[in-house]
């Protein structure tokens, strides 16, 4: 698993190369881009939207359901990533979106999605097989960005992604397994030990907070939840003053000052201070990089490293998904 995290810059470059081999639908798509995916595939859509941010020219939406919304049809571009190709939700959405007249594109390593795309004659991006799905989220992010550009929903960001891959090379050396014991990723994993986690994001870091949560859940086997500020300030904040054991929960704040509203950052700072005053450990984590893509992906990379180090400290297998597999078997 740690090798897959270290390879994240390579995955970005491989995804860019893969895009050169596929022809996407052309046309006018006033409905913008809809990404249908679950798990790492779904969060890829959210992260792509965060990367595009104020550069969006048409709607960008991630959905996690079986059936397309009533407005999805001709004039809408639909991207359906499923690493295994056997996710029932994505399969049903893919077929229904195509039937509605939407321009439909898939991404998978194989499975029934590949068979369905071939039967319907629809574009399909093939990614390498044999990985944990969450380890190849970078492919889905790059593909979602490319689909957004094809749909006229965002600019062509391939050059920015390539620059981000080079930037992440440096962060891999700074945070990776050969880094010092007090490097940021290793220090955070130690600091979180023994506590459950509440992870807060705002604006462009809201989807990143969700990625932190899912990686710490699935890879680190750790209880973690994510919330979006400033919404959580209007209800969830009350909980922190009434914990039976204030030190049993840690709060994490993901800051991307260059892309967040100054007043939002100020509210995050005040929220962190109030939670710290209750006796709960708080951690302020800042994005790195010169471009919006670099800043978002730096936080994603850090989450992936911290989650693997969390698993190592707890002595658990980061690849174990026994209960998820059991549920998928029951669904059939």
C-alpha positions as CSV (number, residue, x, y, z in Angstrom):
1,X,0.0,0.0,0.0
2,X,2.8,2.4,0.8
3,X,4.3,1.7,-2.6
4,X,1.0,2.7,-4.2
5,X,1.0,6.0,-2.3
6,X,4.6,6.7,-3.3
7,X,3.7,6.1,-6.9
8,X,0.9,8.7,-6.9
9,X,2.9,11.2,-9.2
10,X,3.6,8.3,-11.6
11,X,-0.2,7.5,-11.6
12,X,-0.9,11.1,-12.6
13,X,1.5,10.9,-15.5
14,X,0.2,7.5,-16.6
15,X,-3.3,8.8,-16.6
16,X,-2.3,11.8,-18.8
17,X,-0.8,9.3,-21.2
18,X,-3.9,7.2,-21.2
19,X,-6.1,10.1,-22.1
20,X,-4.2,10.5,-25.4
21,X,-5.5,7.1,-26.5
22,X,-9.2,7.8,-26.1
23,X,-11.6,9.9,-28.1
24,X,-14.2,11.6,-26.0
25,X,-17.7,12.7,-27.2
26,X,-17.9,16.1,-28.9
27,X,-20.8,18.5,-28.9
28,X,-22.6,21.1,-26.8
29,X,-23.2,20.1,-23.2
30,X,-25.1,22.9,-21.4
31,X,-25.9,20.3,-18.6
32,X,-22.2,20.1,-17.8
33,X,-20.5,17.1,-16.3
34,X,-22.0,14.5,-14.0
35,X,-19.7,12.0,-12.3
36,X,-21.3,8.8,-10.9
37,X,-19.1,6.8,-8.6
38,X,-18.8,5.2,-5.2
39,X,-15.8,5.3,-2.8
40,X,-12.6,6.5,-4.4
41,X,-14.3,6.9,-7.8
42,X,-16.9,9.2,-6.3
43,X,-14.5,11.3,-4.3
44,X,-12.5,11.7,-7.5
45,X,-15.4,13.7,-9.0
46,X,-15.6,15.9,-5.9
47,X,-11.8,16.5,-6.0
48,X,-11.9,17.3,-9.7
49,X,-14.6,19.9,-9.1
50,X,-12.5,21.4,-6.2
51,X,-9.5,21.6,-8.5
52,X,-11.5,23.4,-11.2
53,X,-13.2,25.6,-8.6
54,X,-14.0,29.1,-9.9
55,X,-12.8,28.2,-13.4
56,X,-16.0,26.1,-13.9
57,X,-18.1,27.3,-16.9
58,X,-20.9,24.8,-16.6
59,X,-22.3,22.6,-13.8
60,X,-20.1,19.9,-12.2
61,X,-21.8,17.3,-10.0
62,X,-20.9,14.0,-8.4
63,X,-23.8,11.6,-7.7
64,X,-23.9,8.3,-5.8
65,X,-27.1,6.7,-6.8
66,X,-28.6,4.1,-9.2
67,X,-30.6,6.3,-11.5
68,X,-29.8,9.6,-13.3
69,X,-31.6,12.8,-12.2
70,X,-34.6,13.8,-14.3
71,X,-32.6,16.6,-16.0
72,X,-29.9,14.2,-17.2
73,X,-30.2,13.5,-21.0
74,X,-29.1,15.0,-24.3
75,X,-26.8,17.9,-23.5
76,X,-25.3,16.3,-20.5
77,X,-21.9,14.6,-20.3
78,X,-21.8,11.6,-17.8
79,X,-18.6,10.0,-16.6
80,X,-18.9,6.7,-14.7
81,X,-15.7,5.3,-13.1
82,X,-15.7,1.9,-11.4
83,X,-12.3,0.4,-10.8
84,X,-13.6,-3.2,-10.6
85,X,-16.2,-2.7,-13.3
86,X,-18.7,-4.5,-11.1
87,X,-20.2,-1.8,-8.9
88,X,-23.9,-2.3,-9.3
89,X,-24.7,1.4,-8.7
90,X,-22.4,2.6,-11.4
91,X,-23.4,-0.1,-13.8
92,X,-27.1,0.8,-13.6
93,X,-26.4,4.5,-13.8
94,X,-24.1,4.1,-16.8
95,X,-26.8,2.2,-18.8
96,X,-29.6,4.5,-17.8
97,X,-27.6,7.7,-18.6
98,X,-26.8,6.3,-22.1
99,X,-30.5,5.4,-22.6
100,X,-31.5,9.0,-21.6
101,X,-29.3,10.3,-24.5
102,X,-26.5,11.6,-22.3
103,X,-22.9,11.4,-23.7
104,X,-21.6,8.6,-21.5
105,X,-18.0,7.5,-20.8
106,X,-16.7,4.9,-18.4
107,X,-13.4,4.1,-16.6
108,X,-12.5,0.6,-15.3
109,X,-9.9,-2.1,-15.1
110,X,-12.4,-4.6,-16.5
111,X,-15.5,-6.4,-15.3
112,X,-19.1,-5.9,-16.4
113,X,-18.6,-2.2,-17.1
114,X,-16.0,-3.0,-19.8
115,X,-18.4,-5.5,-21.3
116,X,-21.3,-3.1,-21.2
117,X,-19.3,-0.3,-22.8
118,X,-18.1,-2.6,-25.5
119,X,-21.7,-3.8,-26.2
120,X,-23.0,-0.3,-26.4
121,X,-20.1,1.1,-28.4
122,X,-19.3,3.7,-25.7
123,X,-15.9,5.2,-24.9
124,X,-14.0,3.5,-22.0
125,X,-10.8,4.4,-20.2
126,X,-8.9,1.2,-19.2
127,X,-6.7,1.5,-16.1
128,X,-4.3,-1.1,-14.7
129,X,-5.8,-4.1,-12.8
130,X,-4.5,-5.6,-9.6
131,X,-4.7,-2.6,-7.3
132,X,-6.9,-1.6,-4.4
133,X,-9.4,0.8,-6.0
134,X,-8.6,3.7,-3.6
135,X,-4.9,3.4,-4.7
136,X,-5.7,4.5,-8.2
137,X,-8.0,7.5,-7.5
138,X,-5.5,9.7,-9.3
139,X,-6.5,8.1,-12.6
140,X,-10.2,9.0,-12.0
141,X,-9.3,12.5,-10.9
142,X,-7.4,13.2,-14.1
143,X,-10.1,11.5,-16.2
144,X,-12.8,13.6,-14.6
145,X,-10.8,16.8,-15.3
146,X,-10.5,15.7,-18.9
147,X,-14.2,14.9,-19.2
148,X,-15.0,18.3,-17.7
149,X,-12.9,20.0,-20.4
150,X,-14.6,18.0,-23.1
151,X,-18.0,19.0,-21.7
152,X,-17.1,22.6,-21.7
153,X,-17.4,22.7,-17.9
154,X,-13.8,23.5,-17.2
155,X,-10.5,24.4,-18.8
156,X,-7.9,22.0,-20.1
157,X,-5.8,21.3,-17.1
158,X,-3.5,18.6,-18.4
159,X,-0.4,20.9,-18.2
160,X,-1.3,21.9,-14.7
161,X,-1.7,18.2,-13.7
162,X,1.7,17.4,-15.2
163,X,3.3,20.2,-13.2
164,X,1.5,18.9,-10.1
165,X,3.0,15.5,-10.6
166,X,6.5,16.9,-10.6
167,X,5.6,18.9,-7.4
168,X,4.4,15.7,-5.7
169,X,7.7,14.0,-6.4
170,X,9.2,16.4,-3.9
171,X,6.5,15.8,-1.3
172,X,6.9,12.1,-1.6
173,X,10.5,12.5,-0.6
174,X,9.5,14.8,2.3
175,X,6.7,12.6,3.6
176,X,7.5,9.1,2.3
177,X,8.8,6.0,4.1
178,X,12.4,7.2,4.0
179,X,11.6,10.5,5.6
180,X,12.7,11.3,9.2
181,X,10.5,10.1,12.1
182,X,9.4,13.6,12.8
183,X,8.3,14.3,9.2
184,X,4.8,15.8,9.0
185,X,3.0,12.7,7.8
186,X,4.6,10.4,10.5
187,X,4.1,13.0,13.2
188,X,0.4,13.4,12.4
189,X,-0.1,9.6,12.5
190,X,1.4,9.5,15.9
191,X,-0.5,12.5,17.2
192,X,-3.8,10.9,16.1
193,X,-3.1,7.6,17.9
194,X,-5.7,6.7,20.4
195,X,-8.3,9.3,19.3
196,X,-11.2,9.3,16.9
197,X,-11.1,12.1,14.3
198,X,-13.3,14.9,13.1
199,X,-11.9,16.4,9.9
200,X,-13.0,19.8,8.8
201,X,-12.8,21.4,5.4
202,X,-14.1,24.5,3.7
203,X,-14.8,25.3,0.1
204,X,-12.0,23.5,-1.9
205,X,-10.9,21.5,1.1
206,X,-14.4,20.1,1.9
207,X,-14.0,17.2,-0.6
208,X,-10.4,16.7,0.6
209,X,-11.7,16.3,4.2
210,X,-13.9,13.5,2.9
211,X,-10.9,11.9,1.3
212,X,-9.1,12.1,4.6
213,X,-12.0,10.4,6.3
214,X,-12.4,7.6,3.8
215,X,-8.6,6.8,3.7
216,X,-8.4,6.8,7.5
217,X,-11.5,4.5,7.6
218,X,-10.5,2.1,4.9
219,X,-6.7,2.1,5.1
220,X,-6.1,3.1,8.7
221,X,-9.2,1.2,10.2
222,X,-9.8,4.3,12.2
223,X,-13.0,6.0,13.3
224,X,-13.1,9.3,11.5
225,X,-15.8,11.6,10.2
226,X,-15.7,14.7,8.0
227,X,-17.7,17.9,8.1
228,X,-17.9,21.1,6.1
229,X,-17.3,24.4,7.6
230,X,-19.0,26.8,7.9
231,X,-22.1,24.6,8.2
232,X,-20.7,22.6,11.1
233,X,-20.3,25.9,13.1
234,X,-24.1,26.1,13.4
235,X,-24.7,22.7,15.1
236,X,-21.7,20.3,15.4
237,X,-19.6,22.8,17.3
238,X,-21.9,22.3,20.3
239,X,-20.9,18.7,20.7
240,X,-17.3,19.5,21.6
241,X,-18.2,21.1,24.9
242,X,-20.1,17.9,26.0
243,X,-17.8,15.0,25.3
244,X,-17.5,12.5,28.2
245,X,-13.7,12.3,27.5
246,X,-12.6,15.5,25.7
247,X,-9.2,14.0,24.7
248,X,-10.8,11.0,23.0
249,X,-11.5,13.0,19.8
250,X,-9.1,15.1,17.7
251,X,-10.1,17.9,15.3
252,X,-8.3,18.4,12.0
253,X,-8.6,21.6,10.0
254,X,-7.6,21.6,6.3
255,X,-6.6,25.1,5.2
256,X,-6.0,26.2,1.6
257,X,-5.7,29.9,2.2
258,X,-4.9,30.8,-1.4
259,X,-8.3,29.4,-2.6
260,X,-10.5,30.0,0.5
261,X,-12.4,33.1,1.3
262,X,-10.5,35.1,4.0
263,X,-13.5,35.3,6.3
264,X,-13.9,31.5,6.0
265,X,-10.3,31.0,7.0
266,X,-10.9,33.3,10.0
267,X,-13.9,31.4,11.1
268,X,-11.9,28.1,10.8
269,X,-9.2,29.6,13.0
270,X,-11.8,30.7,15.6
271,X,-13.5,27.3,15.5
272,X,-10.2,25.5,16.0
273,X,-9.5,27.8,19.0
274,X,-12.9,27.1,20.6
275,X,-12.5,23.3,20.2
276,X,-8.9,23.5,21.6
277,X,-10.3,25.3,24.7
278,X,-12.5,22.3,25.4
279,X,-9.4,20.1,25.9
280,X,-9.6,18.3,22.5
281,X,-6.4,18.1,20.5
282,X,-6.5,20.2,17.3
283,X,-4.4,20.1,14.2
284,X,-4.1,22.7,11.5
285,X,-2.9,21.4,8.2
286,X,-2.1,23.8,5.3
287,X,-2.1,23.0,1.6
288,X,1.2,23.3,-0.3
289,X,1.9,24.4,-3.9
290,X,1.7,27.3,-6.3
291,X,-1.3,26.2,-8.3
292,X,-4.8,25.1,-7.2
293,X,-4.1,21.6,-8.5
294,X,-0.9,21.3,-6.6
295,X,-2.6,22.5,-3.4
296,X,-5.5,20.1,-3.6
297,X,-3.4,17.1,-4.5
298,X,-0.8,17.9,-1.8
299,X,-3.5,17.4,0.8
300,X,-4.7,14.2,-0.9
301,X,-1.2,12.8,-0.9
302,X,-0.7,13.7,2.8
303,X,-3.9,11.9,3.7
304,X,-2.8,8.8,1.9
305,X,0.5,8.7,3.7
306,X,-1.0,9.4,7.1
307,X,-3.6,6.7,6.6
308,X,-0.9,4.0,5.9
309,X,1.3,5.2,8.8
310,X,-1.8,5.0,11.0
311,X,-2.3,1.4,10.0
312,X,1.3,0.6,10.7
313,X,1.1,2.1,14.1
314,X,-2.0,0.1,14.9
315,X,-0.6,-3.1,13.5
316,X,-3.5,-3.6,11.0
317,X,-3.5,-4.7,7.4
318,X,-4.2,-1.5,5.3
319,X,-5.4,-3.7,2.5
320,X,-8.1,-5.6,4.5
321,X,-11.6,-5.0,3.2
322,X,-13.2,-8.1,4.5
323,X,-16.5,-6.5,5.6
324,X,-16.8,-4.5,2.4
325,X,-16.4,-7.7,0.4
326,X,-19.0,-9.5,2.6
327,X,-21.5,-6.7,1.9
328,X,-20.8,-6.8,-1.8
329,X,-21.4,-10.6,-1.8
330,X,-24.7,-10.1,0.0
331,X,-25.8,-7.5,-2.5
332,X,-24.9,-9.8,-5.3
